[in-house]
């Protein structure tokens, strides 16, 4: 018996499937709470809303993974931060 067939039998168990479903709901709740805390403590200006709209656009229209969207917009945000620091030094 291979590991994957054994794993399939474990996940076919209703008790384990229910427990994993509950864990999934818990993870979603934690993600929403974290997003709410980040939203509450963030500086909301035009740039913030621009990044938010780009992220939402990429996720909904292009069906891109949230991880890829976060990585792309993180690079964009760091570039913006470095660029804005360079401007304020002059």
Secondary structure, 3 states (H helix, E strand, C coil): CCHHHHHHHHHHCHHHHHHHHHHHHHHHHHHHHHHHHHHHHCCCCHHHHHHHHHHHHHHHCCCCCHHHHHHHHHHHHHHHHHHHHHHHHC
